[in-house]
Amino acid sequence: MRLFPISTPTLALSISEEALCLVEIKKQWRKTLLHHVRRVPLPQGVIKLSSVKPNIENHEEFLNQFKTLVEPLKRPLSIVLSLPDLCARTSVFDFSTFPTKKQEQSALVNWRFQQDLKLDTSHSRLAFGVYVPTSVTDSPSPGNAERVRVLGTAIRNEIVEQYERMCLEAQLIPTSVGISGLDIFDLYRPNIQDILEVENRSTTSFPSGSIFLFISNWGFTFLAVQEGSPHFIRIKAIAVKSHSKSSPDDSQISGSDGNTGVNGQNDSSSGVAPHSQIVDEDTSNILFPSYTAMKVGKEILATLQYYLETFSIQDSSSSPINLFVATDVHHGHSLMPTTDHIYHTLQASGRHDPHIRITPLSHASHFHLRDTHLAFKNHEESALPGYAGLMVA
């Protein structure tokens, strides 16, 4: 989902409270390589993510770190900005009828933000995608053709302009601004659709839709899809930190030809079971303490349970509910509760034999890395938001 598209650069900046990450892609015939990744940490308190007020609280320190990050570059250059989901307000709106003119669409979506979320969008940038449910597109009756769902995002001008000014002071021209979780969803949509099409051909049961979960160090985005269109979204802020850091905080630059080196980042915590601790098998260091692991897991389960019960999603007497998981944190897929834990939790809540199928989404296939083991060891997952921003711009 784009918030200010002008051109398609090959450089992207993704931002978090912990670090700034610069991503460069290299386009080759029929594929795009993750070419370089550079990352610098931010001291605590430089950025505080928010959707209601400017995020950068220490302008001088932010700019110093940013200039250090881009020092090797020949500038001026155009750049894509990838902001955390917490910087914006995002919602799914149902419309029984929807206008065809862009100006009228924008006015209607603005009105729904004001009515449903009590959000004043007069000083915000608005972006939205329009989706037609498959039951409508497949219907022989033309009377339903206007029923749509809209995935809309609003970000306050003072928030996005603050980041854009920092880019301009570093002689970088921000040509596109995206929200990381939504960009990553768009990046993986073809992969998800391919998986679902294969599954639908092999079963005669009614499809139960799918769920996309993006886990980051600021929390997670839970996006449910029904009939090929967004149905429900929740963006949850959870301040999670890794228990120990196994990588230095100095910035590093990757090599070219697809071999990427990225400095380790502060990881989120997980929810596998109440007494779990996520352990890095290579270093025997505990990456995620049990408290934060339990907290994240409980929030994911609570969100899943709320969605299934509120929207009366069919149980697995039909087909499984596919839950696709993407992450930009090292060992991020281990933050998910186990399938058994989800099953027993949902069953205890009164669900009849719930069946959730978890599918981790690999970033390596998109990055076209030649040495995926080396890349994984170097924590190249942090490049995912910037890479997605470039690919969907």
N, C-alpha and C positions, 0 to 999 in steps of 0.2 A: 504494500500500500504506500503510495507516494504522496508527499506533502509539498513539493515544490520542484517539479521536474523541468529541466532545461536541456541537459545533455547527458551523455553517458561516459563519465570518466573511468579510469582504470585504478583509481586510488580511493580508499574509503577510510573514514575514522569512526570507530565505535567507542562509546563512552560508558563508563560505569563509575561508581564511587571509589573503586579500588584502583583503576588504571585507565590509561588511554591506549588504544590498540590501532595501529595503522596497517592497513591491508592493501597490497597491490596485486592485481591480476595480470596475467599475460595471455593474450588471445592468440591461439594457434588455429590452424585449419581444423574445423569441426569440434574443437574443444577449447576450454578456458582453464588455464593453470593458476593455482594459488602460487604466486611468484615470490613475494616477499611478505614477511610479517615482522613488525617492530612494535614493541610494547614498553611503556614506562609506567611505573607505579605512581599513584597519587597519595600524598599524605592524608591522613584522616581529617575530615572536615573541609576539604577543598570543595567537594560536591555533596549536596544533599538532594537526592532525587525527590521530585514533587511534581504534581500536575496543576498546582494552584499558584506557585510563585517561582521566580528564577532559581535555578539550581546551583549556580556557581557562587560560592560564598567567599572564596579567596581568589580574586581575579589574578593577582600578581603571581601566585604560586602555580595556578592553572596555566597561565601563559608561559611561564618559565619552563614547565615540564613539557608543554606542547611544542615550544620552539626547540627543545632538546630532541624531541621525537622526530621532528621534520627537518632537522639540521642538514642531513645528507642530501636532501632533495633539491633539485634545481627548480626554483619557483619564479613566477607564479604558476600554479597548477589548479585545475578543477578537482573537486573532491565530493564524494558522497558522505553525508552524515548519517550515522545509525544511532538512534537514541533509545534508551531502555523504555519498555512499555509503560513504566510508572510515570513517565513524563507527560503522558496523554490520557484522555478519557476515551474509552472505546466501548461500543455497544452494538447489539444486533437489533434491528427494527423490522417489524413486519408491516407490509403495506398491502391493502386489498387492491388499490390502484396506485399507479406511479406514473408521473409525467414523463414525457420523452425528451423535453428540452432541459439541457444541463442547468441552466439558471433556475428553473423551477424545481428541479431535483434538489439542488443545493439549499434552496429556501425551505423546502419541505423537511429535509434532513436536519437543518438547523432548528426548525420548529420542534422536531421530535426530541432533539437534545435538550431543548428548553423545557418541554413538557414532561418527558420521562425522567431525565436526570437532574432537572432544575439547574441546568448549566447555561450560563450566559456565554454565547459563542460569538458575540459581536466583536470581540478582540482576540479571536482565535483563527487558526488555519484549520480548514476542514478538508478531509479526504474520505472517500467512501467507495465501496465496491457494490455493484448491484448484481444479485443472484436470483435466477428463476428456478424454483424447486422442480425436480424432475417430474413430479406428479402433474405439474402444470404444463411443462413442455411436451409431455407424452399424452396430454388430454386431447381428445378430438374436439372438445368444445372450445371455441375461440373466446368465449366469455370470460375464461379464467386467465387469459394470456397476460393480464396486467399485474397479477399477484406476484409480488417479489419480496425478497429479504435483502436488507441493506446492512453491510458491516461498515460502520462509520467510526471515524477517529477525529477528535478535536484536540489541538494543542495550542496553548496560549501563545500569543505573539511574543510576549516578554520572555518566555522560556526559550523558544527556538531562536529568536533573534540574538539572545545572549551568546549561544553557541556559535552562531554565524559570525558575530563580531570577532570572537576569538580566532576563528579561521582566517578572517580577512586580515587581522593583525599579524598573522603568521604567513601572509601572502598566499593563502589558499582560498579558492573561490568555491563556496558551497553551492553546488548546482542542483542537489537533490537531498531531501531529508526524509528518512524513513523510520518507522518504529520496528525495532529488531525482531520481536516475536512474530509480528504479522508478515514481515519480509521473509522470515525463515519458513513460515507456513506456506507462503507463495512459492518459495524455492522448492519445497518438498511436495507440493500438490501433485505434480505429475507422477512422482514415485508412489504416493499414496493411492492415486487413482489406478495405477497399473496393478498394485497389489490387490485392491478391491475388485477390479475387473476379473482377475484370475480367480479370486475366491467365489465371485458370483457365478462364474461359469461352472464351478464344481459343486454347486449346491442349489437346491430347489427351494430353500427356505427364504423367508422374507428378510431382506437386509436390514440390520438394526442401526445403520449409520456408523460413524466413526468419531474418534476424539483425537485431537492433536494437543500434545502437552509439551510446552517449551520450558525447560528448567534453566534458570540463570542464577547468578550470585545475589540478585536482588529479590528473588522469589520465583514465581512461575506464571505462565499464561495457559489457561485451560480453554480450548476452543472446540466445541462440539459441532459436528456437521450432520445434517439430516437431508436426505433427498438432494445431495450435491450442493447444498448451500449452508452457510453458517446458521446455527440454531441457537447457540448459547455461548457466552464468553465470560470468563472470570479472570481478572488479573490480580494476583495476590502478592502483596509485599511481605517478604520475610527476610529479616536481617540475619543472614547465616554466614558464619566464618568457618574456615577449616581449622581443625584442631592443631595442626602443625603444617609448616611449609617446607616442602622438600626441594624447592627450587630457589635460586637467588633472585633478588628483586632488580638486578641490573637489566637494562634494556638490551635486547638481542635482535639481530637481523637474520632472517633466514637466507639460505642459499637459493639459487634459481633452479629451474628445471623440475620444479615440483617438490623438492626436499625442503621442508619448512621447519624452522626452529623458532619456538615461541617461549618466552619466559613464563614460569609458573605464575598462576594467579590465585587470589583468594577464592576458594571454592565454597559452594553452597553446602548445606547439610541435607541429610536424607531421612526417609521414612520407610525402612524395611520392616522393622518390628520394634516394639517399645524398648528392648534392651540391646539393640544393635549398635555396632560401631563400624563405620566403613573403613577398611584398612587397605592401604596401598601394598599389594603383595610383593612389589619389587623392593620397597624400602622398609616394610614392616612398621611404617608410621601410621598412626591413626589420623585419617584425614578429616573425618566427620564425627564429632562427639555424639554420644547417644542422645543427649537432650535435643540438640538441633535436628538429629536424624528423626527422632520421634515427632518433633513439631512439624517438620515438612511433610512427613508421611501422613500424619493425622489431617493436615490441611488438604492434601491431595485426595484422601479418602472421603473427607467431608464434602468436598466439591463434587466428586463423582457421585456420591450418594444423593446429594441434593439434586443434581441434574437428572439422575435416573428416576427419582421419586416425583419431582416437580413436573417433568414432562412425560411421565408415564411411559418411559422407554420400555419396549418389549423385552421380556426375559429371554434367556437362551433356548427356550422352547422353539424359537425361530432360529436365528443365527447368532454367532458371537458378536460382541461389541468390540471392534478393533480400536485399541488405544496406541497411537503412534507417539513415540517419545524422542524429542531432540533436545540437545543441551550444548551450551558453550563453556561448560566447566569440566575440568579434568575429573574422570571417574563419575561424570554426571549421571550416567544411566543407572549407576548403583544407588542413586537417590530415590528411585521408585520403590514403593512397597512391592513385595513379591506377589505373584499371581495367587498363591494360596492365602496370603494375608488379605488380599482384596476379596477373594471368594468368601472367606469365613466372615469378614466384616459385613459384607452385603447380605449374606445369608442370615446373619444374626439380626439384621435390620428388617427382615421380613421379605426380602427378595426371594423369588422361587428359582433356585438353582441358577444363580447369575453366572454368566460366562464372559469374562473379559480376556481378550487376547492382546498381550503387550508386544509391540514390535519396536525395537530400538532403530532409529534412523541414523545411518552412518554418514558422516560428513566426508569421509575419505573418498567416496565415490564421486562426490562433487568436486573436491579439490584436485583430483587426478594426481594423487601423490604416488610416487614410485616406491618409496620406502615407508609404508604405513606404520611399521613398528617404531622406526626412528621418529616419525612425526608424532605418534602418540606419546612417546616418552618426552617430547618437547612441548607438550600441551598446546598443540595447534588448534584445539577446539575454540580458543578465544577469538580466532579469526572468523568464526561462523557469522556473527552479525554483520560485520563489514562486507564479507564475501557475498552474503545474501542481498545486502543493499545494492551492491554493484550488479548482481545478476538479474534483479527484478526491476531495476531503475528504468 
